[in-house]
Amino acid sequence: MTAADMLALVVRGPKEHAVERVPRPVPGPGEALVAITHVAMCGTDLRLLRGTLHDAEYPVIPGHEWAGRVVSAPTRPELVGRAVVADNILPCRECPQCAAGRFNLCTACDELGFTRPGAFAELVTIPAQQLEPLPEQLSGAAACLLEPLGVALHACERGPDVRGRLVGVIGGGTIGLLVAQLAAAAGAQRVSVVDPVAARRALATELGLDARTALSEWDDEQPEVVFDSTGVADVFPDGLRATRPGGAYVLVGYSGEEAVRFEPSTVMLRELTVYGVLSGQGQLRRALEVATSGAVRLEPLVSAPLPLGRYRTVLEDTGEAAPLRRFFEMGSGTEALEIDADATVQEGGHS
């Protein structure tokens, strides 16, 4: 590998991916060059690898939950050498949704890890204005959770006020547990997390939350506000029926193109309000404030980081022993990355 190359996980199509040597990115006007130190792989990244992500664009370097260190930033020289995180969504700021301040719904947005090369690489370029310094009290791995924390904040802002109300969260994954912690911090009377996996229920309990195995355990006291973070389409009909009449159902999990049959009359007869949540909406600074205030705990949601070459471990994670997310330690961006004997390293480039 030459000084002009770097290692990156390149996804060239459904189920077609490998760690490759690719050209180092060259920052454009107003852009910073950032050495990735940590990156996490979420369910959306897995869909990208498996070919089940709606409207995916290939080839692409994935990775939108990350932390890094600034190598160069001509327009923000004070950040050079600093640990940073970033808002990954680059809106056009011209469409009707941008005019309304709903940048996550921009019809022509650019986003790291999807429409432009993401953080599963030694280096990434991004407009310097998107960067935020990382407080010392947050580790690089925990900083990867600021992006999903932004999603959780947006979900709580989309839904109704939870103060003094019973709140249910379906799915004890990363976003579900972040939403649950936010609801508890906002003054919910009780926050109950439903997940069939014992380890996730134990983690919810560790975080001070009520934990249940099945939705039927809500029957005696149905929650008024329910957050569905599962990303499983079949949960939707049962989740609606588990919501108290007159309540709200906030759909946070992404289920791709999965279809499900349900009776619209369930919503009508129970006078339910259903909210959709897409990504975050510029909540990065707020996420930093919440994370450093202690209102949510990120470290219990972090698993031991792996080297990039072991990314295929994520595809093998099944069953109750699987961590909520896999985290990867990329190093300083200049040192060689460990590559497992199983991993394929190819010569190539990306568009």
C-alpha positions in Angstrom: 0.0 0.0 0.0 1.4 3.4 -1.0 1.2 6.7 0.9 -1.5 7.7 -1.6 -3.7 4.7 -0.6 -5.8 3.8 2.4 -7.9 0.8 3.6 -11.6 1.0 3.3 -14.6 -1.4 3.4 -16.1 -1.1 -0.1 -19.6 -2.4 -0.8 -19.9 -2.9 -4.6 -23.4 -4.4 -4.6 -25.7 -6.7 -2.5 -23.5 -9.2 -0.7 -20.5 -8.0 -2.6 -18.1 -6.3 -0.2 -14.4 -6.4 0.9 -11.7 -4.4 2.6 -9.9 -2.8 -0.3 -6.9 -0.5 -0.9 -8.4 2.7 -2.4 -7.1 6.2 -3.1 -7.0 8.6 -0.2 -9.7 11.2 -0.5 -8.7 14.7 -1.4 -10.7 17.4 0.4 -12.5 20.0 -1.7 -13.1 23.7 -0.9 -14.4 24.2 2.6 -13.8 20.5 3.4 -11.9 18.9 6.2 -9.8 15.7 6.1 -10.5 13.5 9.1 -8.7 10.4 10.3 -11.3 8.0 11.5 -10.6 6.5 15.0 -13.8 4.7 15.7 -16.9 3.6 13.7 -20.0 1.5 14.5 -22.0 -0.7 12.3 -25.8 -0.4 12.7 -28.8 -2.3 11.2 -28.9 0.1 8.2 -25.3 -0.7 7.4 -26.1 -4.4 7.6 -29.0 -3.9 5.1 -26.5 -2.1 2.8 -24.1 -5.1 2.9 -26.9 -7.6 2.5 -28.7 -5.8 -0.3 -31.9 -5.1 1.6 -31.6 -1.4 1.9 -34.3 0.5 0.0 -32.9 2.7 -2.8 -29.2 1.8 -1.9 -26.6 3.3 -4.2 -23.6 1.2 -5.0 -20.6 1.2 -4.9 -20.2 2.9 -1.5 -18.0 3.0 1.6 -20.5 2.7 4.5 -20.3 4.2 7.9 -22.3 7.1 9.4 -21.7 6.5 13.2 -18.1 7.6 13.8 -15.5 9.7 15.6 -12.2 10.9 14.2 -9.3 13.3 14.5 -8.9 16.3 12.1 -5.9 16.1 9.8 -6.6 19.3 7.9 -9.3 22.0 7.9 -8.2 25.2 6.1 -11.5 27.0 7.0 -11.4 25.8 10.7 -7.7 25.5 11.6 -8.5 25.4 15.3 -9.8 21.9 14.8 -6.6 20.4 13.5 -5.5 17.6 15.8 -8.9 17.7 17.7 -11.2 14.7 18.2 -14.5 15.4 16.4 -17.9 14.1 15.4 -20.0 15.3 12.6 -23.6 15.8 11.3 -23.5 13.5 8.3 -26.5 14.9 6.4 -25.6 17.6 3.9 -28.9 19.1 2.8 -29.4 21.1 -0.4 -30.9 24.0 1.5 -33.0 24.9 -1.5 -36.0 22.4 -1.6 -39.3 23.0 0.2 -38.3 20.6 3.0 -35.1 22.4 3.7 -37.0 25.7 3.6 -39.2 24.3 6.3 -36.2 23.3 8.4 -36.8 19.6 7.9 -33.3 18.8 6.5 -33.6 15.1 7.1 -36.4 15.1 4.4 -34.3 16.9 1.9 -35.0 15.6 -1.6 -31.4 16.1 -2.8 -29.3 15.6 0.3 -25.8 14.1 0.4 -25.0 11.8 3.3 -21.8 10.1 4.5 -22.0 6.3 4.2 -24.8 6.4 1.6 -24.4 8.9 -1.2 -20.7 9.8 -0.5 -17.9 7.7 1.0 -18.4 7.0 4.7 -16.4 6.2 7.8 -15.4 2.6 7.3 -12.1 3.9 6.0 -9.0 5.4 7.4 -9.8 8.9 6.1 -12.9 10.8 5.2 -13.7 14.2 3.8 -16.6 16.3 5.0 -17.5 20.0 5.0 -15.7 21.5 8.0 -18.9 23.3 9.1 -20.4 19.9 9.9 -17.8 19.1 12.5 -18.2 19.4 16.3 -15.3 19.0 18.8 -15.6 15.9 21.0 -15.6 16.5 24.7 -12.8 14.6 26.6 -15.3 12.7 28.8 -16.7 10.8 25.8 -14.7 7.9 24.4 -14.3 7.5 20.7 -16.6 4.4 20.7 -19.2 6.1 22.8 -19.1 9.1 20.4 -20.3 6.8 17.6 -23.6 6.6 19.5 -24.2 10.4 19.2 -25.7 9.8 15.7 -28.3 7.3 17.0 -28.8 9.5 20.1 -29.7 12.3 17.6 -32.3 9.9 16.1 -33.7 9.1 19.5 -33.9 12.9 20.3 -35.8 13.5 17.1 -38.2 10.6 17.9 -38.9 12.1 21.3 -39.4 15.5 19.8 -41.8 14.1 17.1 -43.9 12.3 19.6 -46.1 13.9 22.4 -44.9 15.1 25.7 -44.2 12.1 27.9 -44.1 13.8 31.3 -46.3 11.9 33.8 -47.3 9.4 31.2 -46.7 5.6 30.8 -44.2 5.0 28.0 -43.6 1.8 26.1 -40.5 1.0 24.0 -40.7 -2.0 21.7 -37.2 -3.2 21.0 -34.2 -3.0 23.5 -31.6 -2.3 20.8 -29.4 0.8 20.8 -32.0 3.3 19.7 -34.7 1.7 21.8 -32.6 2.0 25.0 -31.6 5.6 24.1 -35.2 6.6 23.6 -36.2 4.9 26.8 -33.5 6.8 28.8 -34.6 10.1 27.2 -38.2 9.4 28.1 -37.3 8.6 31.7 -35.1 11.8 31.9 -38.1 13.8 30.5 -40.3 12.7 33.4 -42.3 9.8 32.2 -44.2 8.0 34.9 -42.8 4.7 33.9 -40.8 3.5 30.9 -41.3 -0.1 29.9 -39.0 -1.8 27.4 -40.2 -5.0 25.6 -37.6 -7.4 24.2 -37.6 -11.2 24.0 -33.8 -11.2 24.4 -32.8 -11.7 28.1 -29.5 -9.8 27.8 -31.3 -6.7 26.4 -33.8 -6.8 29.2 -31.0 -7.1 31.7 -29.4 -4.0 30.2 -32.6 -2.1 30.3 -32.9 -3.0 34.0 -29.3 -1.9 34.6 -30.3 1.5 33.1 -33.1 1.8 35.6 -35.9 0.9 33.2 -38.8 -1.6 33.5 -38.2 -4.6 31.2 -40.8 -7.0 29.8 -40.6 -10.1 27.6 -43.7 -9.6 25.4 -46.3 -7.0 24.5 -49.0 -9.0 26.3 -47.4 -8.0 29.6 -48.7 -4.5 28.9 -52.3 -5.6 28.8 -53.2 -4.6 32.4 -51.7 -1.1 32.0 -51.2 -0.1 28.3 -48.7 2.7 27.7 -50.0 6.0 26.3 -47.0 6.6 24.2 -45.2 3.7 22.4 -41.9 3.9 20.5 -41.3 1.1 18.0 -37.6 0.8 17.4 -37.6 -2.8 16.2 -37.4 -2.3 12.4 -39.6 -5.4 12.1 -42.7 -4.8 10.0 -44.7 -7.6 11.7 -44.5 -5.8 15.1 -46.5 -2.8 13.8 -50.1 -4.3 14.0 -49.4 -5.8 17.4 -47.8 -2.6 18.6 -50.8 -0.6 17.6 -53.1 -2.9 19.6 -50.8 -2.7 22.6 -51.1 1.1 22.7 -53.7 2.7 25.0 -56.8 4.1 23.1 -56.1 7.8 22.4 -52.4 7.2 22.6 -49.5 7.8 20.2 -47.3 5.3 18.3 -43.9 6.6 17.2 -42.3 4.5 14.4 -38.5 4.8 14.7 -37.2 1.4 13.4 -36.5 1.0 9.7 -38.1 -2.1 8.2 -37.0 -1.6 4.6 -39.4 -3.0 2.0 -41.0 -5.5 4.3 -44.8 -5.5 3.9 -47.3 -6.3 6.6 -51.1 -6.6 6.7 -53.0 -4.6 9.3 -56.4 -3.1 9.8 -56.5 0.7 9.4 -59.6 0.6 11.6 -57.3 -0.2 14.5 -56.0 3.4 14.3 -59.4 4.9 13.7 -61.4 3.0 16.4 -58.7 3.6 19.0 -58.0 7.2 17.9 -54.3 6.6 17.7 -51.8 9.1 16.3 -48.9 7.5 14.4 -45.7 9.4 13.9 -42.9 8.5 11.5 -39.2 9.3 12.3 -36.5 9.5 9.7 -33.0 9.9 11.0 -32.1 12.9 13.1 -32.8 16.5 12.2 -29.7 18.3 13.2 -29.7 17.2 16.8 -25.9 16.6 17.1 -25.2 19.6 19.4 -28.2 18.6 21.6 -26.9 15.0 21.6 -23.5 16.2 22.8 -25.2 18.2 25.6 -27.4 15.3 26.7 -24.5 12.8 26.6 -22.2 15.0 28.7 -24.9 16.0 31.2 -25.5 12.4 32.3 -29.1 12.3 31.2 -28.3 9.2 29.2 -25.6 6.6 29.6 -23.7 5.6 26.5 -20.9 3.4 27.7 -23.2 0.4 28.8 -24.3 0.3 25.1 -20.7 0.0 23.8 -19.0 -3.3 23.0 -15.2 -4.0 22.7 -14.0 -2.5 19.4 -12.6 -4.7 16.6 -10.2 -4.0 13.8 -11.6 -3.2 10.4 -10.6 -6.6 9.0 -13.0 -8.4 11.2 -16.1 -6.6 9.9 -17.6 -9.9 8.7 -18.1 -10.7 12.4 -21.2 -8.5 12.2 -22.7 -10.7 9.6 -22.3 -13.7 11.9 -23.8 -12.1 14.9 -27.0 -14.0 15.7 -28.8 -15.0 18.8 -28.9 -13.6 22.3 -25.1 -13.3 22.6 -24.9 -10.7 19.8 -24.0 -7.2 21.0 -26.3 -4.3 20.3 -23.8 -2.9 17.8 -20.3 -3.7 16.6 -17.7 -1.1 17.1 -14.4 -0.9 15.1 -11.2 0.9 16.0 -9.5 2.4 13.0 -6.3 3.8 14.6 -4.9 7.2 13.8 -5.5 7.0 10.1 -1.8 6.6 9.4 -0.9 3.3 11.0 -1.6 -0.1 9.3 -4.9 -1.8 10.2 -5.0 -5.4 11.3 -6.6 -7.6 8.7 -7.8 -11.1 9.7 -6.6 -14.1 7.7 -10.3 -14.6 6.7 -10.8 -11.1 5.4 -10.2 -10.3 1.7 -8.0 -7.3 0.8 -8.4 -6.2 -2.8 -7.0 -3.6 -5.0 -9.5 -1.2 -6.2 -11.2 2.2 -6.1 -14.6 3.7 -5.5 -16.7 6.3 -7.2 
